Amino acid sequence: MKDVVQGNWVHLTEMRDGDAEWLQDTQWEPGLLRNLSADAFHPWTATEYSELAAEPDSNEHFFFMVRANADDGLLGWVMLDDVYFKNRRATLGIALPVASDRGQGYGEDTLNTILSFAFNELGLHKVTLEVNANNEAAIHAYEAVGFVREGVNREAVFQDGRWLDLYAYGVLASEWATVSRGTN
């Protein structure tokens, strides 16, 4: 699968040689592991990352590497998981592990790019996600592209000796279309 989806600042690609090792190394970036899972997260090996992306014909799972348009540099990954075509919905996961890549517009562009793929290519109706209540930067990016907070799973995450809420977010194709027209 070549560069399937092109955004303004990023493009989404298949996993390439060396990408799994990059993911293994960058998973140690400060704050990343704690925000990827609501449970204890065990760091992955390069082999496990490769296996995650190794289902190119899967209709339930779409995993992409995120690369900068300017230099094809690797920025992170994004995926649609638990894709249900009957109900036309999926769950989104995203990580831009290197702190210096955040706050540059790559995250929002990645979100818009994967949502374009979800709604315009796959014909989905809704995309959902969960986010720790203390992940303010991610929440800002999600809301900027049209995600709406749909619920709160109270005190669902134990982090740094305290309980945190876990927010449920969703965006409908029609909501994203309205927001994306104003930003593209």
PASEBA-1860 file (N, C-alpha, C; in nm, 3 decimals):
! residues 184
1> MKDVVQGN> 0.085/-0.117/0.000/0.000/0.000/0.000/0.090/0.123/0.000 ~ 0.089/0.200/-0.104/0.170/0.321/-0.113/0.101/0.432/-0.034 ~ 0.150/0.554/-0.047/0.098/0.666/0.032/-0.051/0.684/0.005 ~ -0.129/0.615/0.085/-0.273/0.606/0.064/-0.343/0.738/0.089 ~ -0.302/0.807/0.192/-0.375/0.926/0.232/-0.277/1.041/0.249 ~ -0.309/1.151/0.185/-0.224/1.270/0.186/-0.295/1.382/0.260 ~ -0.229/1.438/0.362/-0.282/1.553/0.433/-0.208/1.679/0.390 ~ -0.234/1.788/0.460/-0.165/1.914/0.430/-0.019/1.911/0.473
9> WVHLTEMR> 0.008/1.850/0.588/0.144/1.847/0.645/0.200/1.706/0.657 ~ 0.113/1.606/0.651/0.156/1.467/0.671/0.097/1.378/0.563 ~ 0.154/1.260/0.550/0.094/1.154/0.469/0.106/1.024/0.547 ~ 0.012/0.935/0.520/0.004/0.808/0.591/0.053/0.698/0.498 ~ 0.140/0.611/0.550/0.199/0.506/0.468/0.193/0.372/0.540 ~ 0.234/0.269/0.467/0.256/0.138/0.526/0.380/0.145/0.614 ~ 0.400/0.043/0.698/0.523/0.034/0.776/0.637/-0.005/0.682 ~ 0.748/0.065/0.694/0.865/0.041/0.610/0.979/-0.017/0.694
17> DGDAEWLQ> 1.083/-0.062/0.625/1.201/-0.114/0.696/1.252/-0.009/0.794 ~ 1.277/-0.052/0.916/1.329/0.036/1.019/1.223/0.104/1.103 ~ 1.098/0.106/1.056/0.993/0.175/1.131/0.963/0.106/1.264 ~ 0.958/-0.025/1.265/0.926/-0.098/1.389/1.033/-0.071/1.495 ~ 1.158/-0.065/1.453/1.266/-0.034/1.547/1.253/0.110/1.599 ~ 1.215/0.202/1.511/1.192/0.341/1.552/1.081/0.347/1.656 ~ 0.972/0.274/1.633/0.863/0.271/1.729/0.908/0.213/1.863 ~ 0.987/0.107/1.857/1.038/0.046/1.980/1.122/0.148/2.058
25> DTQWEPGL> 1.206/0.223/1.990/1.293/0.320/2.056/1.216/0.441/2.109 ~ 1.123/0.493/2.030/1.054/0.617/2.069/0.941/0.594/2.168 ~ 0.904/0.469/2.193/0.798/0.446/2.292/0.843/0.491/2.432 ~ 0.972/0.513/2.450/1.025/0.556/2.579/1.022/0.707/2.597 ~ 0.974/0.780/2.498/0.964/0.926/2.512/0.878/0.959/2.633 ~ 0.916/1.062/2.711/0.843/1.097/2.833/0.693/1.118/2.808 ~ 0.611/1.055/2.889/0.467/1.073/2.883/0.394/0.988/2.783 ~ 0.465/0.921/2.692/0.395/0.848/2.586/0.328/0.721/2.637
33> LRNLSADA> 0.402/0.633/2.700/0.346/0.505/2.742/0.225/0.522/2.833 ~ 0.231/0.619/2.922/0.122/0.637/3.017/-0.008/0.682/2.950 ~ 0.000/0.742/2.834/-0.121/0.789/2.766/-0.171/0.695/2.658 ~ -0.099/0.586/2.631/-0.141/0.493/2.527/-0.239/0.389/2.575 ~ -0.248/0.370/2.705/-0.331/0.261/2.755/-0.391/0.299/2.888 ~ -0.511/0.252/2.912/-0.575/0.274/3.041/-0.532/0.168/3.142 ~ -0.452/0.074/3.102/-0.403/-0.030/3.191/-0.250/-0.024/3.194 ~ -0.190/-0.107/3.274/-0.044/-0.113/3.277/0.004/-0.147/3.137
41> FHPWTATE> 0.095/-0.070/3.087/0.143/-0.088/2.950/0.281/-0.151/2.954 ~ 0.295/-0.260/2.884/0.424/-0.326/2.872/0.485/-0.284/2.739 ~ 0.603/-0.226/2.743/0.666/-0.182/2.618/0.674/-0.296/2.516 ~ 0.657/-0.259/2.390/0.655/-0.357/2.282/0.793/-0.371/2.220 ~ 0.814/-0.486/2.160/0.934/-0.510/2.081/0.907/-0.467/1.937 ~ 1.014/-0.457/1.860/0.999/-0.425/1.718/0.913/-0.530/1.648 ~ 0.929/-0.655/1.686/0.849/-0.763/1.627/0.701/-0.743/1.655 ~ 0.667/-0.704/1.777/0.526/-0.682/1.811/0.468/-0.565/1.732
49> YSELAAEP> 0.546/-0.459/1.714/0.499/-0.348/1.631/0.479/-0.393/1.486 ~ 0.570/-0.474/1.435/0.556/-0.525/1.299/0.431/-0.609/1.284 ~ 0.403/-0.692/1.383/0.283/-0.776/1.380/0.156/-0.692/1.384 ~ 0.158/-0.581/1.457/0.042/-0.493/1.464/0.006/-0.439/1.326 ~ 0.107/-0.411/1.247/0.084/-0.353/1.114/0.078/-0.458/1.004 ~ 0.092/-0.585/1.038/0.109/-0.690/0.937/-0.020/-0.747/0.881 ~ -0.131/-0.680/0.900/-0.258/-0.730/0.849/-0.310/-0.638/0.739 ~ -0.241/-0.630/0.625/-0.281/-0.535/0.522/-0.418/-0.563/0.461
57> DSNEHFFF> -0.466/-0.685/0.470/-0.596/-0.717/0.412/-0.708/-0.719/0.516 ~ -0.677/-0.680/0.638/-0.777/-0.681/0.744/-0.881/-0.573/0.720 ~ -1.006/-0.608/0.738/-1.114/-0.510/0.729/-1.152/-0.456/0.865 ~ -1.087/-0.503/0.971/-1.119/-0.457/1.106/-1.011/-0.367/1.163 ~ -0.901/-0.351/1.092/-0.783/-0.286/1.149/-0.704/-0.218/1.037 ~ -0.685/-0.087/1.049/-0.607/-0.011/0.951/-0.499/0.065/1.027 ~ -0.374/0.027/1.005/-0.259/0.084/1.077/-0.169/0.157/0.978 ~ -0.139/0.283/1.008/-0.056/0.364/0.919/0.059/0.429/0.997
65> MVRANADD> 0.169/0.446/0.930/0.277/0.529/0.981/0.248/0.672/0.935 ~ 0.283/0.768/1.019/0.263/0.910/0.989/0.399/0.969/0.952 ~ 0.404/1.033/0.834/0.529/1.091/0.785/0.506/1.238/0.745 ~ 0.608/1.318/0.767/0.603/1.459/0.730/0.612/1.473/0.578 ~ 0.528/1.557/0.521/0.534/1.581/0.377/0.666/1.644/0.336 ~ 0.721/1.731/0.420/0.840/1.807/0.384/0.961/1.718/0.356 ~ 0.981/1.614/0.438/1.102/1.533/0.424/1.079/1.383/0.436 ~ 0.954/1.340/0.442/0.918/1.199/0.457/0.964/1.143/0.592
73> GLLGWVML> 0.999/1.232/0.685/1.044/1.189/0.817/0.932/1.126/0.896 ~ 0.966/1.026/0.974/0.870/0.952/1.053/0.829/1.034/1.175 ~ 0.697/1.047/1.196/0.643/1.123/1.307/0.571/1.036/1.409 ~ 0.514/0.923/1.366/0.438/0.839/1.459/0.348/0.743/1.384 ~ 0.238/0.708/1.448/0.143/0.614/1.389/0.000/0.657/1.421 ~ -0.091/0.607/1.339/-0.234/0.628/1.362/-0.306/0.503/1.313 ~ -0.416/0.469/1.380/-0.489/0.349/1.336/-0.637/0.363/1.362 ~ -0.711/0.291/1.279/-0.853/0.268/1.301/-0.864/0.121/1.339
81> DDVYFKNR> -0.923/0.095/1.453/-0.934/-0.041/1.504/-1.081/-0.070/1.530 ~ -1.111/-0.197/1.550/-1.250/-0.238/1.576/-1.345/-0.174/1.475 ~ -1.311/-0.187/1.347/-1.393/-0.130/1.241/-1.514/-0.221/1.220 ~ -1.632/-0.164/1.234/-1.757/-0.237/1.215/-1.828/-0.176/1.095 ~ -1.827/-0.248/0.983/-1.885/-0.193/0.862/-2.037/-0.191/0.864 ~ -2.101/-0.285/0.934/-2.247/-0.282/0.944/-2.293/-0.154/1.014 ~ -2.228/-0.123/1.125/-2.263/-0.003/1.201/-2.181/0.119/1.161 ~ -2.087/0.098/1.070/-2.006/0.204/1.011/-1.936/0.290/1.115
89> RATLGIAL> -1.863/0.222/1.206/-1.788/0.295/1.307/-1.654/0.226/1.334 ~ -1.564/0.301/1.397/-1.431/0.251/1.431/-1.378/0.327/1.552 ~ -1.273/0.271/1.610/-1.203/0.335/1.721/-1.068/0.384/1.672 ~ -1.032/0.505/1.709/-0.908/0.567/1.664/-0.800/0.559/1.772 ~ -0.677/0.533/1.729/-0.560/0.542/1.815/-0.453/0.621/1.742 ~ -0.376/0.700/1.816/-0.274/0.784/1.754/-0.159/0.806/1.852 ~ -0.039/0.816/1.799/0.077/0.852/1.882/0.179/0.925/1.796 ~ 0.218/1.041/1.841/0.333/1.114/1.787/0.433/1.119/1.903
97> PVASDRGQ> 0.523/1.022/1.910/0.602/1.003/2.032/0.705/1.110/2.064 ~ 0.763/1.175/1.965/0.871/1.269/1.990/0.813/1.406/2.025 ~ 0.845/1.454/2.145/0.785/1.578/2.196/0.806/1.697/2.102 ~ 0.920/1.705/2.036/0.947/1.819/1.948/0.859/1.819/1.822 ~ 0.796/1.706/1.792/0.704/1.699/1.677/0.563/1.744/1.715 ~ 0.537/1.755/1.843/0.405/1.797/1.889/0.398/1.950/1.892 ~ 0.277/2.002/1.879/0.259/2.146/1.879/0.298/2.212/1.747 ~ 0.318/2.132/1.644/0.359/2.182/1.512/0.246/2.172/1.409
105> GYGEDTLN> 0.130/2.123/1.451/0.018/2.104/1.358/0.010/1.964/1.300 ~ 0.111/1.881/1.327/0.111/1.745/1.272/-0.003/1.660/1.330 ~ -0.031/1.676/1.459/-0.135/1.596/1.522/-0.272/1.622/1.462 ~ -0.309/1.750/1.453/-0.439/1.784/1.395/-0.447/1.741/1.249 ~ -0.339/1.759/1.174/-0.341/1.718/1.034/-0.351/1.566/1.023 ~ -0.284/1.494/1.112/-0.296/1.348/1.113/-0.439/1.307/1.142 ~ -0.502/1.373/1.239/-0.641/1.341/1.272/-0.732/1.370/1.152 ~ -0.716/1.486/1.090/-0.799/1.517/0.973/-0.775/1.419/0.859
113> TILSFAFN> -0.651/1.377/0.843/-0.618/1.285/0.734/-0.679/1.148/0.757 ~ -0.668/1.094/0.878/-0.727/0.962/0.905/-0.879/0.970/0.905 ~ -0.936/1.083/0.949/-1.082/1.096/0.945/-1.130/1.108/0.801 ~ -1.055/1.174/0.715/-1.090/1.177/0.573/-1.092/1.036/0.516 ~ -0.992/0.957/0.550/-0.988/0.817/0.507/-1.108/0.741/0.562 ~ -1.137/0.758/0.690/-1.248/0.685/0.753/-1.382/0.719/0.690 ~ -1.407/0.847/0.670/-1.539/0.890/0.623/-1.551/0.889/0.471 ~ -1.448/0.932/0.401/-1.456/0.944/0.255/-1.416/0.819/0.179
121> ELGLHKVT> -1.329/0.737/0.236/-1.285/0.614/0.169/-1.357/0.491/0.221 ~ -1.366/0.478/0.353/-1.430/0.360/0.411/-1.581/0.377/0.426 ~ -1.630/0.499/0.418/-1.774/0.523/0.431/-1.825/0.508/0.573 ~ -1.738/0.528/0.671/-1.782/0.516/0.810/-1.872/0.633/0.848 ~ -1.950/0.612/0.951/-2.042/0.714/1.002/-1.988/0.781/1.128 ~ -1.911/0.704/1.208/-1.864/0.755/1.337/-1.727/0.698/1.371 ~ -1.644/0.781/1.432/-1.515/0.738/1.485/-1.510/0.779/1.632 ~ -1.466/0.686/1.717/-1.461/0.711/1.861/-1.318/0.697/1.912
129> LEVNANNE> -1.297/0.743/2.034/-1.169/0.726/2.102/-1.189/0.748/2.251 ~ -1.088/0.708/2.328/-1.084/0.737/2.471/-0.954/0.810/2.499 ~ -0.958/0.903/2.597/-0.840/0.981/2.631/-0.841/1.009/2.781 ~ -0.722/1.001/2.841/-0.709/1.035/2.982/-0.746/1.182/3.002 ~ -0.817/1.212/3.110/-0.865/1.347/3.135/-0.752/1.448/3.151 ~ -0.633/1.402/3.188/-0.521/1.495/3.206/-0.438/1.516/3.079 ~ -0.477/1.456/2.968/-0.403/1.471/2.843/-0.461/1.590/2.765 ~ -0.434/1.710/2.817/-0.497/1.831/2.766/-0.460/1.861/2.621
137> AAIHAYEA> -0.337/1.835/2.582/-0.296/1.864/2.444/-0.373/1.776/2.346 ~ -0.388/1.648/2.379/-0.463/1.558/2.291/-0.610/1.599/2.285 ~ -0.667/1.633/2.399/-0.807/1.675/2.404/-0.828/1.797/2.315 ~ -0.737/1.892/2.323/-0.747/2.012/2.239/-0.746/1.975/2.090 ~ -0.655/1.886/2.052/-0.647/1.844/1.911/-0.774/1.772/1.868 ~ -0.824/1.682/1.952/-0.946/1.608/1.917/-1.063/1.703/1.898 ~ -1.081/1.796/1.991/-1.193/1.889/1.981/-1.177/1.983/1.861 ~ -1.053/2.018/1.827/-1.028/2.107/1.713/-1.073/2.047/1.581
145> VGFVREGV> -1.071/1.913/1.570/-1.113/1.849/1.444/-1.256/1.798/1.450 ~ -1.328/1.829/1.558/-1.470/1.798/1.561/-1.515/1.692/1.660 ~ -1.422/1.628/1.731/-1.464/1.529/1.831/-1.541/1.598/1.943 ~ -1.643/1.528/1.992/-1.729/1.577/2.099/-1.720/1.480/2.216 ~ -1.706/1.536/2.337/-1.703/1.450/2.455/-1.841/1.390/2.474 ~ -1.847/1.257/2.474/-1.975/1.186/2.485/-1.998/1.124/2.622 ~ -1.893/1.112/2.700/-1.910/1.052/2.831/-1.784/1.055/2.913 ~ -1.801/1.020/3.039/-1.690/1.016/3.133/-1.694/0.884/3.207
153> NREAVFQD> -1.585/0.812/3.202/-1.569/0.692/3.284/-1.490/0.739/3.406 ~ -1.564/0.765/3.514/-1.505/0.828/3.632/-1.401/0.740/3.699 ~ -1.292/0.804/3.739/-1.183/0.738/3.812/-1.148/0.601/3.753 ~ -1.126/0.599/3.624/-1.100/0.474/3.552/-0.952/0.446/3.531 ~ -0.867/0.547/3.552/-0.724/0.533/3.528/-0.648/0.571/3.655 ~ -0.559/0.483/3.698/-0.475/0.510/3.815/-0.337/0.549/3.767 ~ -0.298/0.675/3.797/-0.172/0.728/3.745/-0.110/0.820/3.849 ~ 0.016/0.802/3.876/0.088/0.885/3.973/0.021/0.887/4.110
161> GRWLDLYA> -0.032/0.773/4.151/-0.092/0.761/4.283/-0.228/0.825/4.299 ~ -0.291/0.860/4.187/-0.426/0.919/4.196/-0.513/0.866/4.084 ~ -0.642/0.882/4.102/-0.740/0.836/4.004/-0.773/0.947/3.906 ~ -0.781/0.910/3.778/-0.816/1.004/3.671/-0.939/0.953/3.598 ~ -1.015/1.047/3.546/-1.127/1.011/3.460/-1.075/0.976/3.321 ~ -1.153/0.896/3.251/-1.126/0.860/3.112/-1.242/0.914/3.030 ~ -1.213/1.001/2.934/-1.317/1.062/2.853/-1.342/0.980/2.727 ~ -1.469/0.966/2.693/-1.509/0.904/2.566/-1.544/1.016/2.469
169> YGVLASEW> -1.483/1.012/2.351/-1.509/1.111/2.247/-1.558/1.041/2.121 ~ -1.635/1.114/2.042/-1.680/1.064/1.914/-1.699/1.178/1.816 ~ -1.689/1.146/1.689/-1.717/1.244/1.584/-1.794/1.172/1.474 ~ -1.901/1.235/1.430/-1.981/1.184/1.319/-1.926/1.240/1.188 ~ -1.948/1.169/1.081/-1.900/1.215/0.950/-1.951/1.355/0.919 ~ -2.077/1.382/0.948/-2.135/1.513/0.919/-2.071/1.623/1.003 ~ -2.038/1.593/1.129/-1.972/1.691/1.215/-1.832/1.723/1.164 ~ -1.759/1.617/1.129/-1.623/1.638/1.080/-1.625/1.715/0.948
177> ATVSRGTN> -1.719/1.685/0.861/-1.727/1.755/0.732/-1.747/1.904/0.753 ~ -1.830/1.941/0.849/-1.853/2.083/0.878/-1.727/2.149/0.931 ~ -1.660/2.085/1.026/-1.538/2.141/1.085/-1.426/2.145/0.982 ~ -1.409/2.038/0.905/-1.296/2.031/0.812/-1.310/2.132/0.698 ~ -1.431/2.166/0.660/-1.450/2.268/0.556/-1.396/2.402/0.602 ~ -1.405/2.427/0.731/-1.357/2.554/0.786/-1.208/2.559/0.808 ~ -1.140/2.442/0.804/-0.996/2.440/0.834/-0.911/2.405/0.714 ~ -0.969/2.355/0.608/-0.888/2.315/0.491/-0.897/2.418/0.381
END
